[in-house]
């Protein structure tokens, strides 16, 4: 395996981030350009995973206090003002299946929690991933995503209101796992 590093993205990463963001289709860069281009920007939580110094994936971490988040997140008993929200996890398809995504999630959360001063409950919403590919079977993809995020300790949150088995997941810090320890 290549030498792997996860770190906050900065000004030197702009060109590579724009290219990878275009490939992902998420359009994350425009929303977070300030935090990548200005190293002094506070609350900047755009992370990259590098394989032999090449950017091969990214994700976003931030607060879970957005009122537009699903009720399964905003009304969850672990959700509090300081909880974390993980989104836009993307790894170049050529690098998938080698542990880069799980390492990205693990190290990005550690970095975010360190900047916030404590480990916090973390949430994610699978719905954005489930419907990105019109040809994909969303149920099959949901199970793959549950397994993937489960490597770091995330657990599915049932959503009875929408008659959907799982669209959101939660990570209780006491269940946080290092994917390499398995």
Secondary structure, DSSP 8 states (H G I E B T S, - for coil): ---EEEEE--GGGHHHHHHHHHHHT--HHHHHHHHHH-TT-TT--EEEEEETTEEEEEEEEEES--TTS-HHHHT-TT--TT-EEEEEEEE-GGGTTSSHHHHHHHHHHHHHHHHHTS---EEEETHHHHTS-TTS-HHHHHHHHHHHHHTTT-EEEEEGGGTEEEEEEEE-GGG---GGG-
